[in-house]
Amino acid sequence: MNSKVEQPRPQNAGDIVKHVASVLLVLAGVFVFYWFSQWPGAIRALAVLAGLAVGLGLFMTTALGAQTRGFLSESRFELRKVVWPTRQEATRTTWVVAIAVIIISLLMAGFDVLIQAAVKWLLGQ
């Protein structure tokens, strides 16, 4: 197992300022996209991507960003352990699921018809 037990550091005022600044940078990119609608779409999209990249970069310098990096690193490590199905196994499983869904939907439709007929009979219609 690759888990490290670490006590989370308390957030200081600098981290909070960085969090606010990173959110403001992302919002500024979105603002540029909508406010400057006369600009070409590619430039507006680049403004959003730039705001997102700089905001994310600033966020990753905080304590919470370090925890996020650690989590993503451990998730990637665990993902390497996964045994993925072959294409043939995935296709067979997909067919089994599709057939099961069809059978269950037909059963439910049959129950619906029976219940509908019973209610009509009880109501005398």
C-alpha positions as CSV (number, residue, x, y, z in Angstrom):
1,M,0.0,0.0,0.0
2,N,1.3,3.5,-0.8
3,S,-0.7,5.6,1.6
4,K,1.2,8.1,3.8
5,V,-0.4,9.2,7.0
6,E,0.1,12.9,7.3
7,Q,-1.7,15.4,9.4
8,P,-3.2,18.2,7.3
9,R,-1.5,21.5,7.8
10,P,-3.9,24.3,8.9
11,Q,-4.6,26.9,6.2
12,N,-2.9,30.2,6.8
13,A,-4.0,33.6,5.6
14,G,-1.7,33.3,2.5
15,D,-3.4,30.1,1.4
16,I,-6.9,31.7,1.7
17,V,-5.7,34.7,-0.3
18,K,-4.4,32.3,-3.0
19,H,-7.7,30.4,-3.0
20,V,-9.6,33.6,-3.6
21,A,-7.2,34.9,-6.2
22,S,-7.3,31.6,-8.1
23,V,-11.1,31.7,-8.1
24,L,-11.0,35.3,-9.3
25,L,-8.6,34.4,-12.1
26,V,-11.0,31.7,-13.4
27,L,-13.9,34.1,-13.1
28,A,-11.9,36.7,-14.9
29,G,-11.4,34.4,-17.8
30,V,-15.1,33.6,-18.0
31,F,-15.9,37.3,-17.7
32,V,-13.6,38.1,-20.7
33,F,-15.3,35.4,-22.7
34,Y,-18.7,36.9,-22.3
35,W,-17.9,40.6,-22.0
36,F,-15.8,40.8,-25.1
37,S,-18.2,39.0,-27.4
38,Q,-16.9,41.0,-30.4
39,W,-13.5,39.3,-30.2
40,P,-12.9,36.1,-32.2
41,G,-14.0,32.9,-30.4
42,A,-10.5,31.5,-30.3
43,I,-9.1,34.4,-28.4
44,R,-12.0,34.4,-26.0
45,A,-11.5,30.6,-25.4
46,L,-7.8,31.2,-24.8
47,A,-8.7,33.8,-22.2
48,V,-10.8,31.2,-20.4
49,L,-8.0,28.6,-20.6
50,A,-5.4,31.1,-19.4
51,G,-7.5,32.1,-16.4
52,L,-8.1,28.4,-15.6
53,A,-4.4,27.5,-16.0
54,V,-3.1,30.3,-13.9
55,G,-5.8,29.9,-11.3
56,L,-5.1,26.2,-11.1
57,G,-1.4,26.8,-10.9
58,L,-1.9,29.2,-8.1
59,F,-4.2,26.8,-6.3
60,M,-1.6,24.0,-6.5
61,T,0.9,26.1,-4.4
62,T,-1.4,26.0,-1.4
63,A,-1.6,23.3,1.3
64,L,-4.9,22.1,-0.1
65,G,-3.2,22.0,-3.5
66,A,-0.4,19.8,-2.1
67,Q,-3.1,17.4,-0.7
68,T,-4.8,17.4,-4.1
69,R,-1.5,16.5,-5.8
70,G,-0.9,13.7,-3.3
71,F,-4.4,12.3,-3.8
72,L,-4.0,12.4,-7.6
73,S,-0.6,10.8,-7.4
74,E,-1.9,8.0,-5.2
75,S,-5.0,7.5,-7.4
76,R,-2.7,7.2,-10.5
77,F,-0.6,4.6,-8.6
78,E,-3.7,2.6,-7.7
79,L,-5.1,2.9,-11.2
80,R,-2.0,1.1,-12.5
81,K,-3.0,-1.9,-10.5
82,V,-6.3,-2.3,-12.2
83,V,-6.7,-5.3,-14.5
84,W,-8.7,-4.0,-17.5
85,P,-10.9,-6.4,-19.4
86,T,-10.0,-7.4,-22.9
87,R,-12.1,-6.1,-25.8
88,Q,-13.8,-9.5,-26.2
89,E,-14.7,-9.6,-22.4
90,A,-16.0,-6.0,-22.6
91,T,-18.1,-6.8,-25.7
92,R,-19.6,-10.0,-24.1
93,T,-20.4,-8.2,-20.9
94,T,-22.1,-5.4,-22.9
95,W,-24.3,-7.9,-24.7
96,V,-25.2,-9.6,-21.4
97,V,-26.2,-6.2,-19.9
98,A,-28.2,-5.2,-23.0
99,I,-30.1,-8.5,-23.1
100,A,-30.8,-8.3,-19.3
101,V,-32.2,-4.8,-19.8
102,I,-34.4,-5.9,-22.6
103,I,-35.8,-8.9,-20.7
104,I,-36.4,-6.8,-17.5
105,S,-38.1,-4.0,-19.5
106,L,-40.4,-6.6,-21.2
107,L,-41.3,-8.1,-17.8
108,M,-42.1,-4.7,-16.4
109,A,-44.2,-3.8,-19.5
110,G,-46.1,-7.1,-19.0
111,F,-46.7,-6.3,-15.3
112,D,-47.8,-2.8,-16.3
113,V,-50.4,-4.2,-18.7
114,L,-51.6,-6.7,-16.1
115,I,-51.9,-4.1,-13.4
116,Q,-53.6,-1.7,-15.8
117,A,-56.2,-4.4,-16.8
118,A,-56.8,-5.2,-13.1
119,V,-57.4,-1.6,-12.3
120,K,-59.8,-1.1,-15.2
121,W,-61.6,-4.3,-14.2
122,L,-61.9,-3.1,-10.5
123,L,-63.2,0.3,-11.7
124,G,-65.6,-1.2,-14.1
125,Q,-64.4,0.5,-17.2
